[in-house]
Amino acid sequence: MEHVHDFQWKPGISVKEMVDAYGGIGFQSLELARAADVFVKMKKNNAKIFLTFTSNMVTSGLRGFFAQLITHGMADIIVTTVGGIEEDIMKAHGEKFSLGRFSADDVELHEQGINRVGNILIKNESYMRFEDLITPILQKLYQKQKRWAVSELLREIGLMLNDQNSILYQAAKHNIPIFCPAITDGAFGFHLYLIQQKHPDFIVDVVKDFGNILFSSNFDEKKAVIALGGSISKHHAILCTLLNGGAEYAVYMTTAQKTSGSMSGATTDEAKSWGKVKDDSDVSTVIGDVTIMFPLAMIKALEQLHEEQLLNTKQEQPTKTNNPEINKIQEDQYHAKS
């Protein structure tokens, strides 16, 4: 039987050492340490990793961390919500979000044309500029072809960006599909509607994309889920694992509670009752703020994988696109880092 160990600070303590020590403290620190171990196991055992997150995490500074994880081979399939797509594009074009307070005067913010996401502030102008740039992008995609699966459309947009911290850009460059089943649930969806009014033959096919994610894995390969937050992004991934025999590894991180009966609060143990996670799987459910919990657990895993030379740190050759200008930019970036 394991015993509780007192935690003590020492000069120069690493993230790996600290999270290892969490394994002896108890409560949620114990689950956090277990989550880091599961991250290592899923990578060591070549599991196909589904990384899911809600849009508020892209609003935060985790966006660049998600993009970095793609380059290190810690995500094979991504599922998110449309706000994360919009804000990734916005930030790739230079938009800056400000830090505020949870206790801000929201009426005053509204009068100033500022939108609050927790303690992060986004100006109306940022969305106005997004609208200005997304319309010509969609027009260009319409000229290329009339019918798109969502993940294929998002890949094309990623190839148009030039930002190393962009999730769409890194996913497109590394051939990682991004699925967004609720693509209409935001400003992006409104502009899809507008372009379809002008071009009725422009179709974004979410049903075809369900087939794409379903056939992105199979019964025979090991599967892993990292679900950050809940909602449709979490369920879309674990529904896919259910239909393909269940996941061998799963880490859920959320502030929601299991007593609500919601998808956001559902634990990895509850997932076993559905067959979304296998009975003998390695799992962890961490209750807490993802902006705190996830970097700690994942960095510990990255440090261990790096020490064991199991982490993809090689700069990969960029994916060729149909745009010569983008190809030139990517080639220059590649050779600059080689």
C-alpha positions as CSV (number, residue, x, y, z in Angstrom):
1,M,0.0,0.0,0.0
2,E,1.3,3.5,-0.9
3,H,1.7,6.0,1.8
4,V,1.3,9.8,1.9
5,H,4.6,11.7,1.5
6,D,5.2,15.2,2.7
7,F,6.0,17.6,-0.2
8,Q,9.0,19.8,0.1
9,W,10.5,22.4,-2.1
10,K,14.2,22.3,-3.2
11,P,16.2,24.8,-5.3
12,G,16.0,24.0,-9.0
13,I,13.2,21.5,-8.7
14,S,12.0,20.5,-12.2
15,V,8.4,20.1,-13.4
16,K,9.0,16.3,-13.7
17,E,10.3,16.1,-10.1
18,M,7.4,18.2,-8.8
19,V,4.7,16.2,-10.5
20,D,6.4,13.0,-9.4
21,A,6.1,14.3,-5.9
22,Y,2.4,15.0,-6.4
23,G,1.9,11.3,-6.6
24,G,2.5,11.1,-2.8
25,I,0.4,14.1,-1.7
26,G,-3.1,12.8,-2.3
27,F,-6.4,14.3,-3.6
28,Q,-6.2,15.9,-7.0
29,S,-2.4,16.1,-7.0
30,L,-2.4,12.3,-7.1
31,E,-4.7,12.3,-10.1
32,L,-2.5,14.8,-11.8
33,A,0.5,12.6,-11.4
34,R,-1.4,9.6,-12.7
35,A,-2.5,11.7,-15.7
36,A,1.1,12.4,-16.6
37,D,1.9,8.7,-16.4
38,V,-1.0,7.9,-18.7
39,F,0.3,10.4,-21.2
40,V,3.7,8.6,-21.2
41,K,2.1,5.2,-21.6
42,M,-0.1,6.2,-24.5
43,K,2.9,7.6,-26.4
44,K,5.2,4.6,-25.5
45,N,2.6,2.2,-26.7
46,N,2.0,4.0,-30.0
47,A,-1.7,4.7,-29.3
48,K,-3.5,6.9,-31.7
49,I,-4.1,10.1,-29.6
50,F,-7.4,12.0,-29.8
51,L,-6.8,15.5,-28.3
52,T,-10.0,17.4,-27.6
53,F,-10.4,20.8,-26.1
54,T,-13.1,23.6,-25.9
55,S,-12.7,27.0,-27.5
56,N,-12.0,28.9,-24.2
57,M,-8.6,27.1,-24.1
58,V,-7.7,28.6,-27.4
59,T,-8.8,32.0,-26.0
60,S,-6.1,31.4,-23.4
61,G,-2.4,31.0,-23.9
62,L,-2.7,27.2,-24.2
63,R,-3.1,27.7,-27.9
64,G,0.6,27.8,-28.6
65,F,1.1,24.8,-26.3
66,F,-1.4,22.8,-28.3
67,A,0.4,23.7,-31.5
68,Q,3.7,22.6,-30.0
69,L,2.3,19.3,-29.0
70,I,1.4,18.6,-32.6
71,T,5.0,19.1,-33.6
72,H,6.1,16.6,-30.9
73,G,3.7,13.9,-32.1
74,M,1.4,14.1,-29.0
75,A,-1.8,14.5,-31.0
76,D,-2.9,12.4,-34.0
77,I,-6.5,13.6,-34.2
78,I,-7.9,16.9,-32.9
79,V,-11.5,17.7,-32.0
80,T,-12.6,21.2,-30.9
81,T,-15.4,23.7,-31.1
82,V,-15.7,26.5,-33.6
83,G,-14.7,29.3,-31.3
84,G,-11.3,27.7,-31.1
85,I,-11.1,27.7,-34.9
86,E,-12.1,31.4,-35.1
87,E,-9.7,32.5,-32.4
88,D,-6.8,30.5,-33.8
89,I,-7.3,32.3,-37.1
90,M,-7.6,35.7,-35.4
91,K,-4.4,35.2,-33.4
92,A,-2.6,34.0,-36.5
93,H,-3.4,37.3,-38.0
94,G,-2.0,39.3,-35.1
95,E,-5.0,39.8,-32.8
96,K,-4.1,40.3,-29.2
97,F,-6.5,39.4,-26.3
98,S,-6.1,41.2,-23.0
99,L,-6.1,40.0,-19.4
100,G,-8.9,41.3,-17.1
101,R,-10.8,40.2,-14.1
102,F,-13.6,37.8,-13.4
103,S,-15.2,40.6,-11.3
104,A,-15.2,43.1,-14.2
105,D,-18.2,45.4,-14.7
106,D,-19.8,43.6,-17.7
107,V,-22.2,46.4,-18.5
108,E,-19.3,48.8,-18.8
109,L,-17.4,46.4,-20.9
110,H,-20.3,46.0,-23.3
111,E,-20.5,49.8,-23.7
112,Q,-16.8,49.8,-24.5
113,G,-17.2,47.1,-27.1
114,I,-15.3,44.5,-25.1
115,N,-16.4,40.8,-24.7
116,R,-15.3,38.9,-21.6
117,V,-14.3,35.2,-21.5
118,G,-13.7,34.6,-17.8
119,N,-10.8,37.0,-17.1
120,I,-9.8,37.4,-20.8
121,L,-11.0,40.3,-22.8
122,I,-11.7,40.4,-26.6
123,K,-12.5,43.6,-28.5
124,N,-15.4,43.7,-31.0
125,E,-12.9,45.0,-33.5
126,S,-11.1,41.6,-33.4
127,Y,-14.2,39.9,-34.6
128,M,-14.9,42.6,-37.2
129,R,-11.4,42.0,-38.6
130,F,-12.1,38.2,-38.5
131,E,-15.2,38.8,-40.6
132,D,-13.2,40.9,-43.1
133,L,-10.6,38.1,-43.6
134,I,-12.8,35.0,-43.5
135,T,-15.0,36.0,-46.4
136,P,-12.3,36.1,-49.0
137,I,-10.9,32.8,-47.6
138,L,-14.3,31.1,-48.0
139,Q,-14.6,32.6,-51.5
140,K,-11.2,31.2,-52.4
141,L,-12.3,27.7,-51.1
142,Y,-15.5,27.9,-53.1
143,Q,-13.6,28.6,-56.2
144,K,-11.4,25.6,-55.6
145,Q,-14.3,23.2,-55.0
146,K,-17.9,23.3,-54.1
147,R,-18.3,20.6,-51.4
148,W,-16.1,20.3,-48.4
149,A,-15.9,18.0,-45.4
150,V,-15.2,20.2,-42.3
151,S,-11.8,18.7,-41.6
152,E,-10.7,19.1,-45.2
153,L,-11.9,22.8,-45.2
154,L,-10.0,23.5,-42.0
155,R,-6.8,21.9,-43.4
156,E,-7.0,24.2,-46.4
157,I,-7.3,27.2,-44.1
158,G,-4.4,26.0,-42.0
159,L,-2.2,26.0,-45.2
160,M,-3.1,29.6,-45.7
161,L,-1.7,30.7,-42.3
162,N,1.9,31.4,-41.4
163,D,2.1,31.2,-37.6
164,Q,4.1,28.6,-35.8
165,N,1.8,29.0,-32.8
166,S,-1.3,28.3,-34.8
167,I,-3.1,25.0,-34.2
168,L,-4.6,25.0,-37.7
169,Y,-1.2,25.7,-39.3
170,Q,0.7,23.0,-37.5
171,A,-2.0,20.5,-37.9
172,A,-2.1,21.1,-41.7
173,K,1.7,21.0,-41.9
174,H,1.8,17.7,-40.0
175,N,-1.2,16.1,-41.7
176,I,-3.2,16.0,-38.4
177,P,-7.0,16.3,-39.1
178,I,-9.0,18.8,-37.1
179,F,-12.7,17.9,-36.6
180,C,-15.3,20.5,-35.6
181,P,-18.8,18.9,-35.7
182,A,-20.5,22.1,-34.5
183,I,-18.9,24.3,-37.2
184,T,-22.0,26.6,-37.4
185,D,-22.0,27.5,-33.7
186,G,-20.3,30.8,-34.0
187,A,-19.2,33.7,-36.3
188,F,-17.6,31.1,-38.7
189,G,-21.0,29.4,-39.1
190,F,-22.7,32.7,-39.8
191,H,-20.3,33.4,-42.6
192,L,-20.8,29.9,-44.0
193,Y,-24.5,30.7,-44.1
194,L,-23.9,34.0,-45.9
195,I,-21.6,32.5,-48.6
196,Q,-24.2,29.8,-49.2
197,Q,-26.8,32.4,-49.8
198,K,-24.6,33.7,-52.5
199,H,-23.5,30.3,-53.7
200,P,-26.2,27.7,-53.0
201,D,-24.0,24.9,-54.3
202,F,-21.4,25.6,-51.6
203,I,-21.8,22.7,-49.1
204,V,-19.9,22.0,-45.9
205,D,-20.6,18.3,-45.2
206,V,-20.6,17.4,-41.5
207,V,-22.0,13.9,-42.1
208,K,-19.1,13.1,-44.4
209,D,-16.7,14.3,-41.7
210,F,-18.3,11.9,-39.2
211,G,-17.2,9.1,-41.5
212,N,-13.7,10.6,-41.7
213,I,-13.2,10.6,-37.9
214,L,-14.8,7.2,-37.6
215,F,-12.4,5.6,-40.1
216,S,-9.4,7.5,-38.7
217,S,-8.9,4.6,-36.3
218,N,-9.9,1.0,-36.1
219,F,-10.5,-1.9,-33.7
220,D,-7.0,-3.3,-34.0
221,E,-4.9,-0.2,-33.1
222,K,-4.6,1.2,-29.6
223,K,-6.5,4.4,-29.0
224,A,-6.1,7.2,-26.4
225,V,-8.2,10.2,-25.5
226,I,-7.0,13.4,-23.9
227,A,-10.3,15.3,-23.2
228,L,-9.8,18.9,-21.9
229,G,-13.1,20.2,-20.8
230,G,-16.3,18.7,-22.1
231,S,-19.1,19.4,-24.6
232,I,-19.3,18.1,-28.1
233,S,-15.5,18.1,-28.6
234,K,-15.1,15.4,-25.9
235,H,-18.1,13.3,-26.9
236,H,-17.3,13.3,-30.6
237,A,-13.9,11.7,-29.9
238,I,-15.1,9.1,-27.4
239,L,-18.1,8.2,-29.6
240,C,-15.5,7.3,-32.2
241,T,-13.6,5.2,-29.8
242,L,-16.8,3.5,-28.7
243,L,-17.6,2.5,-32.3
244,N,-14.0,1.2,-32.7
245,G,-13.8,-1.0,-29.6
246,G,-13.0,1.5,-26.9
247,A,-9.8,3.4,-25.8
248,E,-6.9,1.8,-24.0
249,Y,-5.9,5.2,-22.4
250,A,-7.9,8.2,-21.3
251,V,-7.3,11.4,-19.4
252,Y,-10.2,13.8,-18.7
253,M,-9.5,17.2,-17.2
254,T,-12.5,19.4,-16.2
255,T,-14.0,21.7,-13.6
256,A,-17.4,20.0,-14.0
257,Q,-18.6,17.5,-11.5
258,K,-20.0,14.0,-12.1
259,T,-23.1,14.7,-10.0
260,S,-24.5,16.9,-12.9
261,G,-24.9,13.9,-15.2
262,S,-23.4,16.0,-18.0
263,M,-20.9,15.0,-20.7
264,S,-18.5,17.6,-19.2
265,G,-18.6,16.0,-15.8
266,A,-18.7,12.4,-16.9
267,T,-15.6,10.5,-15.6
268,T,-13.4,8.0,-17.3
269,D,-15.0,5.3,-15.1
270,E,-18.4,6.3,-16.4
271,A,-17.1,6.0,-19.9
272,K,-16.4,2.3,-19.2
273,S,-20.1,1.6,-18.8
274,W,-20.6,2.7,-22.4
275,G,-17.6,0.9,-23.8
276,K,-16.0,4.2,-24.8
277,V,-13.0,3.3,-22.6
278,K,-12.0,-0.3,-22.1
279,D,-12.5,-2.1,-18.8
280,D,-8.8,-2.6,-18.2
281,S,-7.7,0.8,-19.6
282,D,-5.2,3.2,-17.9
283,V,-7.3,6.3,-17.0
284,S,-7.3,9.4,-14.9
285,T,-9.9,12.0,-14.3
286,V,-8.5,15.3,-13.0
287,I,-10.9,17.9,-11.5
288,G,-9.4,21.3,-11.9
289,D,-8.6,24.2,-14.2
290,V,-7.0,22.9,-17.4
291,T,-4.8,26.0,-17.7
292,I,-3.1,24.9,-14.5
293,M,-3.4,21.1,-14.6
294,F,-2.7,20.3,-18.2
295,P,0.7,22.1,-18.7
296,L,2.0,20.5,-15.5
297,A,1.0,16.9,-16.3
298,M,2.0,17.2,-20.0
299,I,5.3,18.9,-19.4
300,K,6.2,16.1,-16.9
301,A,5.4,13.6,-19.6
302,L,7.3,15.5,-22.3
303,E,10.4,15.7,-20.0
304,Q,10.3,11.9,-19.4
305,L,9.8,11.1,-23.1
306,H,12.6,13.5,-24.0
307,E,15.0,11.8,-21.5
308,E,14.1,8.4,-23.0
309,Q,14.5,9.8,-26.6
310,L,10.9,8.9,-27.4
311,L,9.8,12.4,-28.2
312,N,9.5,13.7,-31.8
313,T,11.8,16.7,-31.7
314,K,13.0,16.6,-35.4
315,Q,11.8,19.4,-37.6
316,E,9.7,17.6,-40.3
317,Q,9.7,18.6,-43.9
318,P,6.7,20.9,-44.6
319,T,3.7,19.6,-46.4
320,K,3.5,20.8,-50.0
321,T,0.4,23.0,-50.8
322,N,-1.1,24.3,-53.9
323,N,0.2,27.8,-53.1
324,P,3.8,28.4,-54.2
325,E,4.2,31.3,-51.9
326,I,3.3,29.2,-48.8
327,N,5.6,26.4,-50.0
328,K,8.5,29.0,-50.2
329,I,7.7,30.3,-46.7
330,Q,7.6,26.8,-45.2
331,E,10.8,25.7,-47.0
332,D,12.6,28.8,-45.6
333,Q,11.4,28.1,-42.1
334,Y,12.4,24.4,-42.4
335,H,16.0,25.2,-43.5
336,A,16.4,27.9,-40.9
337,K,15.7,25.4,-38.2
338,S,17.6,22.4,-39.7
